[in-house]
Amino acid sequence: MASRRSGYLLVCGGSALFASTGVVSAVAFEGGVAPIELAALRSYIAALILLPFLLLVARRIRRADLLPIVLFALIGIVLAQGFYYGAISRMDIAVALVIVYTGPLLVAGYQRAFHAERLPLIGYLAMVLAVTGVAIAVLGGSGGLAAISLLGVGFALLTAVCFAGQAILGARQPLTLPPLARTGAGMAAAAVIWIPLVPIWALPLDVFGDTAAFTGRFDLEIPVGAAVLYVAVFGSVVPYLLLIMGLARIGPGAGSMAGMTEPVVAPLLAWFALGQVLTPLQALGVALTIACVAIVERQRYRLRRVPESYVAEL
């Protein structure tokens, strides 16, 4: 019992750290780091930290493993994080994240189309209600449709597609590698992909010593470099390690439910640290979507013959 309790705490803690990256990312944006630059920096730093775990078992990587690793890095890391930062730099974190978290619905659709995975009726009803919740969250803000960043919504939708791709491709990563080495392989490939897009020598390192402030309910300034380092270390490496340890104790089914901590915690942090306030209608839409996506994930887990071995993250 104590082991399962600690497992839930580890998974929820990892998800909460993932959630905190949106708030800290906003500080980095405020300090002069562009969204695409932050996405690249996150991959560069995380790859450097995880490289030793990859090098220890690099001989286990086969030639057939390279394409799945590269595709996962391109879609699940480079594009997913690039689009995500583009979205949260243009719209409230909570609304962006609730759009992104419709990704599991796309995975369910993929499994239905290509693997004949049939959900019970409640699963399909939950999918419809989840999309309804997204519409309420997006359109229910003060100012209505005129206040919506269509580009931000577009980036969030693209992130949801990439988030689904991350889940599908993540399950195809080489199982001959331990989890941290698998993550290291993806991050290393992502870092290589980022080099021609955001070269290391073109990164805005000159602003790292500047300070930027949280714009919410308290006046706190932190160095821009510290914000970037937090996003890479406490937004990627540490939460991934916590999730691995937690899932080993409670299993992937319970872990997927506990992992829904992220879209719950992120709006609270955005309200507290950045002053981003949802209208009651938006809060209702967010809650409806989160609950319905959790139902779909639970139904999908009951149908899985083989436990999925990835940890999706943003």
TAKAWO-V452195 format. One record per residue. N is the residue number from 1. RES is the residue in three letters. PHI is phi in degrees with one decimal (999 if undefined). PSI is psi in radians with two decimals (* if undefined). OMEGA is omega in radians with two decimals (999 if undefined). Layout:
# TAKAWO-V452195
N | RES | PHI | PSI | OMEGA
N | RES | PHI | PSI | OMEGA
This chain:
# TAKAWO-V452195
1 | MET | 999 | -0.77 | 3.13
2 | ALA | -63.7 | -0.63 | 3.14
3 | SER | -65.4 | -0.74 | 3.13
4 | ARG | -67.1 | -0.67 | 3.12
5 | ARG | -62.1 | -0.77 | 3.11
6 | SER | -65.8 | -0.57 | 3.10
7 | GLY | -63.1 | -0.79 | 3.09
8 | TYR | -62.5 | -0.70 | 3.13
9 | LEU | -64.1 | -0.70 | -3.14
10 | LEU | -65.8 | -0.79 | -3.13
11 | VAL | -65.6 | -0.79 | 3.13
12 | CYS | -64.4 | -0.66 | 3.10
13 | GLY | -64.6 | -0.75 | 3.10
14 | GLY | -63.3 | -0.74 | 3.12
15 | SER | -65.4 | -0.66 | 3.11
16 | ALA | -64.5 | -0.65 | 3.09
17 | LEU | -65.9 | -0.74 | 3.05
18 | PHE | -56.2 | -0.75 | -3.12
19 | ALA | -62.8 | -0.61 | -3.08
20 | SER | -70.0 | -0.32 | -3.08
21 | THR | -65.7 | -0.54 | 3.13
22 | GLY | -62.5 | -0.76 | -3.14
23 | VAL | -65.8 | -0.82 | -3.11
24 | VAL | -68.6 | -0.57 | 3.08
25 | SER | -61.0 | -0.68 | 3.13
26 | ALA | -60.5 | -0.61 | 3.09
27 | VAL | -66.7 | -0.72 | 3.11
28 | ALA | -62.6 | -0.72 | 3.09
29 | PHE | -60.8 | -0.76 | 3.14
30 | GLU | -60.6 | -0.55 | -3.11
31 | GLY | -84.5 | 0.02 | 3.05
32 | GLY | 107.1 | 0.11 | 3.08
33 | VAL | -91.3 | 2.14 | -3.14
34 | ALA | -72.2 | 2.66 | -3.14
35 | PRO | -52.7 | -0.77 | -3.11
36 | ILE | -68.2 | -0.56 | 3.10
37 | GLU | -69.0 | -0.67 | 3.13
38 | LEU | -67.2 | -0.70 | 3.11
39 | ALA | -61.1 | -0.74 | 3.13
40 | ALA | -66.6 | -0.77 | 3.13
41 | LEU | -60.3 | -0.69 | 3.13
42 | ARG | -60.0 | -0.76 | 3.12
43 | SER | -67.9 | -0.76 | -3.12
44 | TYR | -59.4 | -0.85 | -3.06
45 | ILE | -70.2 | -0.78 | -3.14
46 | ALA | -63.2 | -0.69 | 3.11
47 | ALA | -62.8 | -0.72 | 3.14
48 | LEU | -63.4 | -0.72 | -3.13
49 | ILE | -68.3 | -0.69 | -3.06
50 | LEU | -87.9 | -0.13 | -3.09
51 | LEU | -56.0 | -0.76 | 3.13
52 | PRO | -58.2 | -0.66 | 3.12
53 | PHE | -65.5 | -0.58 | 3.12
54 | LEU | -73.7 | -0.76 | -3.09
55 | LEU | -62.9 | -0.56 | -3.12
56 | LEU | -62.3 | -0.49 | -3.07
57 | VAL | -126.7 | 0.33 | -3.06
58 | ALA | -58.4 | -0.49 | -3.11
59 | ARG | -67.1 | -0.30 | -3.14
60 | ARG | -78.8 | -0.23 | -3.11
61 | ILE | -74.8 | 2.16 | 3.11
62 | ARG | -95.3 | 2.85 | 3.13
63 | ARG | -60.5 | -0.63 | -3.14
64 | ALA | -67.2 | -0.31 | -3.14
65 | ASP | -81.0 | -0.31 | -2.98
66 | LEU | -65.9 | -0.76 | -3.11
67 | LEU | -64.0 | -0.83 | 3.07
68 | PRO | -58.5 | -0.66 | 3.13
69 | ILE | -65.3 | -0.79 | -3.11
70 | VAL | -67.1 | -0.75 | 3.12
71 | LEU | -62.9 | -0.72 | 3.10
72 | PHE | -62.4 | -0.75 | -3.14
73 | ALA | -64.2 | -0.75 | -3.09
74 | LEU | -67.5 | -0.90 | -3.04
75 | ILE | -84.5 | -0.81 | -3.00
76 | GLY | -82.5 | -0.32 | -3.12
77 | ILE | -118.9 | -1.08 | -3.04
78 | VAL | -62.8 | -1.00 | -3.09
79 | LEU | -70.4 | -0.73 | -3.11
80 | ALA | -60.5 | -0.86 | -3.10
81 | GLN | -73.6 | -0.63 | 3.10
82 | GLY | -62.2 | -0.82 | 3.11
83 | PHE | -66.3 | -0.68 | -3.11
84 | TYR | -62.6 | -0.81 | 3.13
85 | TYR | -67.4 | -0.58 | 3.04
86 | GLY | -62.9 | -0.63 | -3.14
87 | ALA | -71.3 | -0.86 | -3.04
88 | ILE | -74.5 | -0.23 | 3.04
89 | SER | -81.5 | -0.16 | -3.09
90 | ARG | -119.6 | -0.17 | -3.10
91 | MET | -151.4 | 2.93 | 3.13
92 | ASP | -58.8 | 2.45 | -3.08
93 | ILE | -59.3 | -0.75 | -3.08
94 | ALA | -60.9 | -0.76 | -3.11
95 | VAL | -69.1 | -0.73 | 3.10
96 | ALA | -61.3 | -0.77 | -3.06
97 | LEU | -69.0 | -0.59 | 3.14
98 | VAL | -69.6 | -0.54 | 3.03
99 | ILE | -67.7 | -0.79 | -3.12
100 | VAL | -59.3 | -0.69 | -3.07
101 | TYR | -77.4 | 0.19 | 2.90
102 | THR | -85.4 | -0.03 | 3.10
103 | GLY | -51.6 | -0.78 | 3.10
104 | PRO | -57.8 | -0.48 | 3.08
105 | LEU | -67.5 | -0.66 | 3.09
106 | LEU | -66.7 | -0.64 | 3.08
107 | VAL | -63.0 | -0.75 | 3.12
108 | ALA | -61.2 | -0.70 | 3.09
109 | GLY | -64.6 | -0.71 | 3.09
110 | TYR | -62.2 | -0.80 | -3.13
111 | GLN | -64.3 | -0.61 | 3.11
112 | ARG | -68.4 | -0.73 | -3.07
113 | ALA | -74.2 | -0.69 | -2.98
114 | PHE | -109.1 | -0.28 | -3.11
115 | HIS | -129.4 | 0.21 | 3.07
116 | ALA | 52.5 | 0.64 | 3.12
117 | GLU | -84.9 | 1.87 | -3.07
118 | ARG | -96.9 | 2.18 | 3.06
119 | LEU | -88.2 | 2.69 | 2.99
120 | PRO | -65.9 | 2.91 | -3.07
121 | LEU | -55.1 | -0.65 | -3.12
122 | ILE | -62.1 | -0.54 | 3.12
123 | GLY | -65.8 | -0.79 | 3.14
124 | TYR | -70.2 | -0.62 | 3.06
125 | LEU | -63.8 | -0.72 | 3.11
126 | ALA | -63.5 | -0.62 | 3.11
127 | MET | -62.9 | -0.76 | 3.13
128 | VAL | -63.9 | -0.77 | -3.13
129 | LEU | -67.4 | -0.58 | 3.11
130 | ALA | -63.8 | -0.77 | 3.10
131 | VAL | -64.6 | -0.66 | 3.07
132 | THR | -60.8 | -0.73 | 3.10
133 | GLY | -61.4 | -0.68 | 3.10
134 | VAL | -62.6 | -0.79 | 3.13
135 | ALA | -59.9 | -0.71 | 3.12
136 | ILE | -65.5 | -0.74 | -3.12
137 | ALA | -64.4 | -0.68 | -3.09
138 | VAL | -75.6 | -0.76 | -3.03
139 | LEU | -90.3 | -0.19 | -3.03
140 | GLY | -89.4 | 0.12 | -3.14
141 | GLY | -76.9 | 2.85 | 3.08
142 | SER | -65.1 | 2.30 | -3.08
143 | GLY | 100.6 | -0.28 | 3.07
144 | GLY | 63.7 | -2.55 | -3.06
145 | LEU | -61.8 | -0.59 | -3.08
146 | ALA | -66.1 | -0.42 | -3.08
147 | ALA | -90.0 | -0.01 | -3.07
148 | ILE | -86.9 | 2.36 | 2.99
149 | SER | -85.2 | 1.85 | -3.12
150 | LEU | -63.3 | -0.59 | 3.09
151 | LEU | -66.3 | -0.71 | 3.10
152 | GLY | -61.9 | -0.76 | 3.10
153 | VAL | -62.6 | -0.72 | 3.11
154 | GLY | -61.2 | -0.77 | 3.10
155 | PHE | -62.8 | -0.71 | -3.14
156 | ALA | -64.7 | -0.71 | 3.10
157 | LEU | -64.7 | -0.72 | 3.08
158 | LEU | -63.8 | -0.63 | 3.08
159 | THR | -63.8 | -0.70 | 3.12
160 | ALA | -60.6 | -0.73 | 3.10
161 | VAL | -62.3 | -0.79 | -3.14
162 | CYS | -68.4 | -0.59 | 3.10
163 | PHE | -62.8 | -0.72 | 3.07
164 | ALA | -65.2 | -0.74 | 3.10
165 | GLY | -62.3 | -0.63 | 3.10
166 | GLN | -60.3 | -0.75 | -3.14
167 | ALA | -66.5 | -0.78 | -3.11
168 | ILE | -67.4 | -0.82 | -3.12
169 | LEU | -73.4 | -0.54 | 3.13
170 | GLY | -62.0 | -0.59 | 3.13
171 | ALA | -71.7 | -0.18 | -3.13
172 | ARG | -106.6 | 0.19 | 3.10
173 | GLN | -74.5 | 2.67 | -3.04
174 | PRO | -61.1 | 2.08 | 3.14
175 | LEU | -77.0 | -0.12 | 3.07
176 | THR | -71.9 | -0.24 | 3.12
177 | LEU | -100.4 | 2.46 | 3.03
178 | PRO | -66.0 | 2.80 | -3.01
179 | PRO | -53.6 | -0.80 | -3.11
180 | LEU | -66.7 | -0.58 | 3.09
181 | ALA | -70.1 | -0.66 | 3.07
182 | ARG | -61.3 | -0.77 | 3.10
183 | THR | -63.9 | -0.72 | 3.11
184 | GLY | -61.1 | -0.66 | 3.12
185 | ALA | -64.5 | -0.76 | 3.11
186 | GLY | -64.0 | -0.77 | -3.14
187 | MET | -66.7 | -0.67 | 3.12
188 | ALA | -64.5 | -0.76 | 3.10
189 | ALA | -64.6 | -0.69 | 3.11
190 | ALA | -62.9 | -0.71 | 3.13
191 | ALA | -61.4 | -0.70 | 3.11
192 | VAL | -65.1 | -0.72 | 3.12
193 | ILE | -63.6 | -0.64 | -3.10
194 | TRP | -70.5 | -0.44 | -3.01
195 | ILE | -54.4 | -0.86 | 3.11
196 | PRO | -73.1 | -0.37 | -3.12
197 | LEU | -84.6 | -0.82 | 3.09
198 | VAL | -133.0 | 1.46 | -3.08
199 | PRO | -57.3 | 2.55 | -3.13
200 | ILE | -57.6 | -0.69 | -3.10
201 | TRP | -72.7 | -0.18 | 3.13
202 | ALA | -102.8 | 0.09 | -3.13
203 | LEU | -68.8 | 2.59 | -3.08
204 | PRO | -79.9 | 1.02 | -3.09
205 | LEU | -65.8 | -0.36 | -3.11
206 | ASP | -68.0 | -0.33 | -3.14
207 | VAL | -94.0 | -0.04 | -3.06
208 | PHE | -63.0 | -0.52 | 3.13
209 | GLY | -82.4 | -0.21 | 3.10
210 | ASP | -73.2 | 2.88 | 3.09
211 | THR | -113.7 | 2.65 | 3.07
212 | ALA | -137.1 | 2.66 | -3.01
213 | ALA | -111.7 | 2.57 | 2.88
214 | PHE | -67.7 | 2.45 | -3.03
215 | THR | -105.4 | 0.35 | -3.04
216 | GLY | -100.3 | -2.15 | -2.93
217 | ARG | -92.0 | -0.01 | 3.07
218 | PHE | -145.9 | 2.69 | -3.06
219 | ASP | -96.6 | 1.77 | -3.13
220 | LEU | -138.3 | 2.19 | 3.09
221 | GLU | -110.0 | 2.43 | 3.08
222 | ILE | -133.4 | 2.69 | 3.08
223 | PRO | -62.0 | 2.48 | 3.14
224 | VAL | -60.1 | -0.68 | 3.12
225 | GLY | -61.8 | -0.63 | 3.11
226 | ALA | -66.9 | -0.66 | 3.11
227 | ALA | -63.8 | -0.76 | 3.13
228 | VAL | -63.9 | -0.78 | -3.14
229 | LEU | -63.4 | -0.68 | 3.11
230 | TYR | -61.4 | -0.80 | -3.11
231 | VAL | -59.3 | -0.71 | -3.10
232 | ALA | -74.9 | -0.76 | -3.04
233 | VAL | -85.8 | -0.97 | -3.08
234 | PHE | -88.7 | -0.05 | 3.07
235 | GLY | -108.4 | -0.07 | 3.13
236 | SER | -136.0 | -1.18 | -2.97
237 | VAL | -67.0 | -0.95 | -3.07
238 | VAL | -64.2 | -0.86 | -3.14
239 | PRO | -63.8 | -0.59 | 3.11
240 | TYR | -63.2 | -0.74 | 3.12
241 | LEU | -62.8 | -0.73 | 3.11
242 | LEU | -63.1 | -0.71 | 3.14
243 | LEU | -65.9 | -0.72 | 3.11
244 | ILE | -60.2 | -0.81 | -3.14
245 | MET | -65.1 | -0.69 | -3.12
246 | GLY | -70.0 | -0.76 | -3.13
247 | LEU | -63.7 | -0.53 | 3.10
248 | ALA | -64.4 | -0.41 | -3.11
249 | ARG | -94.1 | -0.57 | -3.02
250 | ILE | -118.6 | -0.17 | 3.11
251 | GLY | 85.6 | 2.81 | -3.04
252 | PRO | -68.4 | -0.53 | -3.13
253 | GLY | -65.5 | -0.94 | 3.09
254 | ALA | -64.8 | -0.57 | -3.14
255 | GLY | -65.5 | -0.64 | 3.13
256 | SER | -66.6 | -0.58 | 3.10
257 | MET | -71.9 | -0.81 | 3.13
258 | ALA | -64.9 | -0.51 | 3.13
259 | GLY | -67.5 | -0.26 | 3.08
260 | MET | -72.0 | 0.06 | 3.04
261 | THR | -58.6 | -0.62 | -3.02
262 | GLU | -58.0 | -0.94 | -3.13
263 | PRO | -70.5 | -0.18 | 3.05
264 | VAL | -86.2 | -0.78 | -3.08
265 | VAL | -72.8 | -0.67 | -3.06
266 | ALA | -56.3 | -0.81 | 3.10
267 | PRO | -62.3 | -0.63 | 3.13
268 | LEU | -65.5 | -0.74 | 3.11
269 | LEU | -66.7 | -0.70 | 3.13
270 | ALA | -64.2 | -0.64 | 3.09
271 | TRP | -68.2 | -0.78 | -3.05
272 | PHE | -72.9 | -0.79 | -3.01
273 | ALA | -92.2 | -0.53 | -3.04
274 | LEU | -115.4 | -0.11 | -3.14
275 | GLY | 72.5 | 0.36 | 3.10
276 | GLN | -82.6 | 1.96 | -3.03
277 | VAL | -110.3 | 2.24 | 3.06
278 | LEU | -85.9 | 2.55 | 2.98
279 | THR | -73.3 | 2.80 | 3.09
280 | PRO | -55.1 | -0.64 | 3.13
281 | LEU | -66.6 | -0.73 | 3.09
282 | GLN | -63.7 | -0.75 | 3.12
283 | ALA | -59.4 | -0.68 | 3.09
284 | LEU | -62.7 | -0.76 | 3.13
285 | GLY | -63.6 | -0.74 | 3.12
286 | VAL | -62.0 | -0.82 | -3.12
287 | ALA | -62.9 | -0.72 | 3.14
288 | LEU | -63.0 | -0.78 | -3.12
289 | THR | -65.0 | -0.81 | -3.12
290 | ILE | -60.0 | -0.79 | -3.13
291 | ALA | -63.2 | -0.73 | -3.08
292 | CYS | -72.4 | -0.67 | 3.08
293 | VAL | -63.9 | -0.68 | 3.09
294 | ALA | -61.4 | -0.69 | 3.11
295 | ILE | -63.7 | -0.78 | 3.13
296 | VAL | -62.0 | -0.77 | 3.13
297 | GLU | -61.1 | -0.72 | 3.13
298 | ARG | -64.1 | -0.74 | 3.13
299 | GLN | -66.7 | -0.68 | 3.11
300 | ARG | -64.2 | -0.71 | -3.12
301 | TYR | -61.8 | -0.65 | -3.14
302 | ARG | -65.1 | -0.39 | -3.12
303 | LEU | -92.6 | -0.21 | -3.05
304 | ARG | -70.8 | 2.26 | 3.06
305 | ARG | -82.3 | -0.60 | -3.13
306 | VAL | -122.8 | 2.21 | 3.13
307 | PRO | -59.4 | 2.38 | 3.10
308 | GLU | -75.2 | 2.50 | -2.94
309 | SER | -115.8 | 0.43 | 3.12
310 | TYR | -112.3 | 2.90 | 2.99
311 | VAL | -126.2 | 1.92 | 3.13
312 | ALA | -76.6 | 2.50 | -3.12
313 | GLU | -151.3 | 2.83 | 3.04
314 | LEU | -132.8 | * | 999
